[in-house]
Amino acid sequence: MSIVKFAIGLALCVSVASSPVNAQQELAPQENEDDFTDPNADGRDNVVSCDPDATEGTPEFCVSYSGSAAVVQEYVENGDTIVADRITGGINLGSTYTISTARLDFGIGSSTHRSFSTGTGFRRDGPPGSSPEDFAVITEDTLEMLKIEAGVEVGNVRLEGSFSEGEASSIFVIDGGEGIDSGIVYGALSPGGSSGIATGFGSRGEIREQVDEFSATFLYKVYGDPDSGSATPNEQFQAWLFGRFTHRERAIDSTVWSEFEMSDFPFEFMQIREQNLSEDHFEAGLRVSTTTRLGSSLLFSAEGAASVYLDQAELASIERNSNNFTGPPDGDFTQQIRTSDSNFGAHLELGAGLVFPITDRFALTLGGAVHYYSTAARIFNPNSGDQVFFDDLSTDLLFDDDSFSYEGGVQFTIFFGVN
């Protein structure tokens, strides 16, 4: 029976290699089990060396290190303690893997997210039927967002995460007596079969939007040399396969109301909406990147990516309508709409930046990127009573084509490893 013990010290890089099958073992007897020496060390600290290219003399397990002995292989056979500096045998896997460099990235910037505008309330500049009706107020078609991102890269593996947040609000005031009809449009026909309320005495309201987005990406390098571990690397080209999960929440709250008096009666009506669009993106694709020197202290980096994604979206809408003049069933009622849908799309990304090495281990990058999505979810709300009454339209979840977003910011990078 043989007992094998390994004593492994702190190492800068770890390699795993295989050796050819060989039934012979070079052994050196030892008098004391606790007294380990290497008969071939000749005063060296290293007991074994890691040489992946060697065909003979390469141990199955080895550690590159500086300092005291990293591996001691002890065999107990027939009651005698034996120490060997090289042991061959086992299965030839023919592979070597080394981790010697790493990098950490942290970035902050802004992004422009196309959120597809929707709105609330309505206005009509003219008589019913002959004048167009539109929203009294709409959300921004694009939303400015703050973005924070971080990444860690070790060997051929990279992990990235980001969080973005943005909000905006708008108000409207339509005064009475100006020949403009305004009011509210229901998200669907009311219990009494009405599509909304219109008045020539004016109305007012507001709409608020908030978008939160979280993204996590896993990348595996399939082509290219490893990083040099320095902020001033040689020119390089790399290719990565990646998978990404993105979760986005878009909340839109709106309020429209009107108060006026006619024939000594105070008329009042109000509409309050709370809508939330939740999206989950499941994405897979290929990313390529290149770095080129522009001088001794300046580099240019560029990257592009192409992927396909599944967008799973869900809309939850709660709308309360009330007034003091129609009576039941339309005097006070609530409409709740919950629907979901999914769609496949393509995502293209192109980015570029200037890299400024501050020290050998620290770099600052100024850059930006543009994103194209072939499809994106949005909230549809009717903007006229005719859409609800004649066209039988209601608040809904839709997918639109062609969405662009832009981002820019600064990234800080710390490099670890050897040049």
MOCORZI-V716866 format. One record per residue. N is the residue number from 1. PSI is psi in whole degrees, -180 to 180 (* if undefined). Layout:
n=N psi=PSI
n=N psi=PSI
This chain:
n=1 psi=140
n=2 psi=141
n=3 psi=129
n=4 psi=129
n=5 psi=140
n=6 psi=128
n=7 psi=112
n=8 psi=128
n=9 psi=180
n=10 psi=132
n=11 psi=153
n=12 psi=-39
n=13 psi=146
n=14 psi=130
n=15 psi=144
n=16 psi=120
n=17 psi=165
n=18 psi=155
n=19 psi=158
n=20 psi=155
n=21 psi=127
n=22 psi=123
n=23 psi=-13
n=24 psi=148
n=25 psi=134
n=26 psi=116
n=27 psi=150
n=28 psi=124
n=29 psi=151
n=30 psi=142
n=31 psi=-33
n=32 psi=130
n=33 psi=-28
n=34 psi=-1
n=35 psi=97
n=36 psi=130
n=37 psi=159
n=38 psi=115
n=39 psi=-18
n=40 psi=9
n=41 psi=-34
n=42 psi=45
n=43 psi=0
n=44 psi=154
n=45 psi=-35
n=46 psi=132
n=47 psi=-42
n=48 psi=160
n=49 psi=151
n=50 psi=109
n=51 psi=92
n=52 psi=-22
n=53 psi=-11
n=54 psi=140
n=55 psi=-24
n=56 psi=154
n=57 psi=3
n=58 psi=121
n=59 psi=161
n=60 psi=-36
n=61 psi=128
n=62 psi=155
n=63 psi=126
n=64 psi=132
n=65 psi=171
n=66 psi=132
n=67 psi=-141
n=68 psi=173
n=69 psi=135
n=70 psi=-35
n=71 psi=129
n=72 psi=124
n=73 psi=114
n=74 psi=129
n=75 psi=137
n=76 psi=117
n=77 psi=124
n=78 psi=36
n=79 psi=-6
n=80 psi=142
n=81 psi=130
n=82 psi=134
n=83 psi=132
n=84 psi=140
n=85 psi=-8
n=86 psi=130
n=87 psi=125
n=88 psi=162
n=89 psi=173
n=90 psi=-155
n=91 psi=133
n=92 psi=102
n=93 psi=-20
n=94 psi=41
n=95 psi=152
n=96 psi=134
n=97 psi=131
n=98 psi=134
n=99 psi=115
n=100 psi=-12
n=101 psi=159
n=102 psi=163
n=103 psi=149
n=104 psi=136
n=105 psi=142
n=106 psi=129
n=107 psi=154
n=108 psi=141
n=109 psi=-160
n=110 psi=153
n=111 psi=152
n=112 psi=113
n=113 psi=124
n=114 psi=113
n=115 psi=1
n=116 psi=108
n=117 psi=146
n=118 psi=-179
n=119 psi=-170
n=120 psi=165
n=121 psi=178
n=122 psi=160
n=123 psi=148
n=124 psi=117
n=125 psi=73
n=126 psi=-177
n=127 psi=152
n=128 psi=145
n=129 psi=-31
n=130 psi=-10
n=131 psi=141
n=132 psi=148
n=133 psi=143
n=134 psi=172
n=135 psi=147
n=136 psi=-31
n=137 psi=147
n=138 psi=161
n=139 psi=166
n=140 psi=139
n=141 psi=-33
n=142 psi=145
n=143 psi=128
n=144 psi=130
n=145 psi=146
n=146 psi=133
n=147 psi=132
n=148 psi=132
n=149 psi=156
n=150 psi=154
n=151 psi=150
n=152 psi=136
n=153 psi=126
n=154 psi=116
n=155 psi=-125
n=156 psi=7
n=157 psi=138
n=158 psi=138
n=159 psi=136
n=160 psi=146
n=161 psi=149
n=162 psi=154
n=163 psi=132
n=164 psi=147
n=165 psi=138
n=166 psi=153
n=167 psi=156
n=168 psi=159
n=169 psi=154
n=170 psi=152
n=171 psi=162
n=172 psi=150
n=173 psi=119
n=174 psi=114
n=175 psi=150
n=176 psi=163
n=177 psi=13
n=178 psi=10
n=179 psi=18
n=180 psi=123
n=181 psi=142
n=182 psi=172
n=183 psi=-145
n=184 psi=149
n=185 psi=127
n=186 psi=152
n=187 psi=-16
n=188 psi=172
n=189 psi=139
n=190 psi=170
n=191 psi=-27
n=192 psi=4
n=193 psi=21
n=194 psi=156
n=195 psi=-8
n=196 psi=-169
n=197 psi=133
n=198 psi=148
n=199 psi=151
n=200 psi=6
n=201 psi=11
n=202 psi=160
n=203 psi=170
n=204 psi=165
n=205 psi=-179
n=206 psi=159
n=207 psi=137
n=208 psi=139
n=209 psi=139
n=210 psi=135
n=211 psi=128
n=212 psi=137
n=213 psi=133
n=214 psi=139
n=215 psi=139
n=216 psi=131
n=217 psi=134
n=218 psi=129
n=219 psi=145
n=220 psi=125
n=221 psi=126
n=222 psi=-10
n=223 psi=142
n=224 psi=154
n=225 psi=153
n=226 psi=159
n=227 psi=149
n=228 psi=-10
n=229 psi=14
n=230 psi=155
n=231 psi=-8
n=232 psi=71
n=233 psi=167
n=234 psi=164
n=235 psi=137
n=236 psi=158
n=237 psi=133
n=238 psi=152
n=239 psi=138
n=240 psi=138
n=241 psi=141
n=242 psi=155
n=243 psi=142
n=244 psi=141
n=245 psi=130
n=246 psi=131
n=247 psi=130
n=248 psi=134
n=249 psi=125
n=250 psi=113
n=251 psi=130
n=252 psi=118
n=253 psi=137
n=254 psi=152
n=255 psi=133
n=256 psi=134
n=257 psi=161
n=258 psi=141
n=259 psi=123
n=260 psi=164
n=261 psi=135
n=262 psi=128
n=263 psi=43
n=264 psi=19
n=265 psi=127
n=266 psi=108
n=267 psi=139
n=268 psi=140
n=269 psi=155
n=270 psi=147
n=271 psi=130
n=272 psi=126
n=273 psi=139
n=274 psi=116
n=275 psi=140
n=276 psi=125
n=277 psi=116
n=278 psi=132
n=279 psi=140
n=280 psi=121
n=281 psi=128
n=282 psi=118
n=283 psi=145
n=284 psi=140
n=285 psi=-163
n=286 psi=135
n=287 psi=137
n=288 psi=146
n=289 psi=153
n=290 psi=149
n=291 psi=132
n=292 psi=137
n=293 psi=133
n=294 psi=-7
n=295 psi=-175
n=296 psi=-24
n=297 psi=28
n=298 psi=134
n=299 psi=154
n=300 psi=128
n=301 psi=146
n=302 psi=149
n=303 psi=153
n=304 psi=153
n=305 psi=147
n=306 psi=136
n=307 psi=167
n=308 psi=153
n=309 psi=156
n=310 psi=124
n=311 psi=110
n=312 psi=118
n=313 psi=149
n=314 psi=134
n=315 psi=130
n=316 psi=122
n=317 psi=130
n=318 psi=126
n=319 psi=126
n=320 psi=128
n=321 psi=137
n=322 psi=151
n=323 psi=168
n=324 psi=20
n=325 psi=-13
n=326 psi=-24
n=327 psi=179
n=328 psi=153
n=329 psi=-3
n=330 psi=-1
n=331 psi=-30
n=332 psi=108
n=333 psi=159
n=334 psi=136
n=335 psi=128
n=336 psi=128
n=337 psi=125
n=338 psi=122
n=339 psi=157
n=340 psi=157
n=341 psi=166
n=342 psi=158
n=343 psi=150
n=344 psi=146
n=345 psi=175
n=346 psi=143
n=347 psi=125
n=348 psi=140
n=349 psi=139
n=350 psi=125
n=351 psi=159
n=352 psi=156
n=353 psi=162
n=354 psi=128
n=355 psi=125
n=356 psi=103
n=357 psi=121
n=358 psi=-48
n=359 psi=-175
n=360 psi=-19
n=361 psi=1
n=362 psi=136
n=363 psi=153
n=364 psi=134
n=365 psi=132
n=366 psi=122
n=367 psi=-177
n=368 psi=173
n=369 psi=157
n=370 psi=139
n=371 psi=141
n=372 psi=128
n=373 psi=132
n=374 psi=-20
n=375 psi=149
n=376 psi=147
n=377 psi=151
n=378 psi=166
n=379 psi=130
n=380 psi=127
n=381 psi=137
n=382 psi=141
n=383 psi=6
n=384 psi=152
n=385 psi=-30
n=386 psi=-36
n=387 psi=-37
n=388 psi=-45
n=389 psi=-46
n=390 psi=-37
n=391 psi=-4
n=392 psi=39
n=393 psi=155
n=394 psi=169
n=395 psi=134
n=396 psi=168
n=397 psi=125
n=398 psi=160
n=399 psi=128
n=400 psi=159
n=401 psi=154
n=402 psi=96
n=403 psi=134
n=404 psi=147
n=405 psi=153
n=406 psi=149
n=407 psi=154
n=408 psi=153
n=409 psi=-163
n=410 psi=141
n=411 psi=137
n=412 psi=134
n=413 psi=134
n=414 psi=129
n=415 psi=142
n=416 psi=144
n=417 psi=-165
n=418 psi=148
n=419 psi=*
